[in-house]
Amino acid sequence: MLTGPLKQLTRKAFNTMETLHSIKSDLVRTADHLDQLSQAMSGHARFMAARGSSQSEVDVAAHIKSIDVVADELRSVAARIDDMEGAC
């Protein structure tokens, strides 16, 4: 049985890993939501293109690309958390 400082250190490490797992889960969930937003905006851009709206289409395309980049970055951070958890 662990006692004293070792017990506290073990508890702190466990809480840290639990927090990292929670953060990772939030990152992946947010990336999934951003993917859904990107798909919806892509549909909107196709609709606008069919109507002949060219200026707004460029703006929407840039926003879609930005959303996709952020979603990829969130997944990259989540993967690094996986690597950290595996190293422990």
C-alpha positions in Angstrom: 0.0 0.0 0.0 1.3 3.5 -0.9 1.7 6.0 1.8 2.7 9.7 2.3 4.4 11.6 -0.5 4.4 8.6 -2.9 0.6 8.2 -2.6 0.1 11.9 -3.3 2.4 11.8 -6.3 0.6 8.7 -7.7 -2.8 10.4 -7.2 -1.5 13.6 -8.9 -0.1 11.6 -11.8 -3.4 9.8 -12.2 -5.4 13.0 -12.0 -3.1 14.5 -14.7 -3.6 11.6 -17.0 -7.4 11.7 -16.4 -7.3 15.5 -17.3 -5.2 14.8 -20.4 -7.7 12.1 -21.5 -10.6 14.5 -21.0 -8.8 17.3 -23.0 -8.0 14.8 -25.8 -11.7 13.8 -25.9 -12.8 17.4 -26.1 -10.3 18.1 -28.9 -11.5 15.2 -31.0 -15.2 16.1 -30.3 -14.5 19.7 -31.4 -12.7 18.5 -34.5 -15.7 16.3 -35.4 -18.0 19.3 -35.0 -15.8 21.4 -37.2 -15.9 18.7 -39.8 -19.6 18.8 -39.8 -19.6 22.6 -40.1 -17.2 22.4 -43.0 -19.4 19.9 -44.8 -22.4 22.1 -44.2 -20.6 25.2 -45.4 -19.4 23.3 -48.5 -23.0 22.5 -49.3 -23.8 26.2 -48.9 -20.9 27.2 -51.2 -22.2 24.8 -53.9 -25.7 26.2 -53.6 -24.3 29.8 -53.9 -22.2 28.8 -56.9 -25.2 27.3 -58.6 -26.9 30.7 -58.0 -24.0 32.5 -59.5 -22.7 34.2 -56.3 -19.0 34.4 -57.0 -17.7 37.0 -54.4 -19.3 35.3 -51.4 -18.1 31.9 -52.7 -14.5 32.9 -52.3 -15.1 34.1 -48.7 -16.9 30.8 -47.8 -14.2 28.7 -49.5 -11.5 30.5 -47.4 -13.5 29.9 -44.2 -14.0 26.3 -45.0 -10.2 25.8 -45.6 -9.5 27.6 -42.2 -12.0 25.3 -40.4 -10.4 22.2 -42.0 -6.9 23.4 -40.9 -8.1 23.9 -37.3 -9.8 20.5 -37.2 -6.5 18.9 -38.4 -4.5 20.8 -35.8 -6.9 19.7 -33.0 -6.5 16.1 -34.1 -2.7 16.5 -34.2 -2.7 17.8 -30.6 -5.0 14.9 -29.6 -2.5 12.4 -31.2 0.3 14.0 -29.2 -1.6 13.4 -26.0 -2.0 9.8 -27.1 1.8 9.6 -27.5 2.3 11.1 -24.0 -0.1 8.6 -22.5 1.7 5.8 -24.2 5.0 7.0 -22.9 3.9 6.9 -19.3 
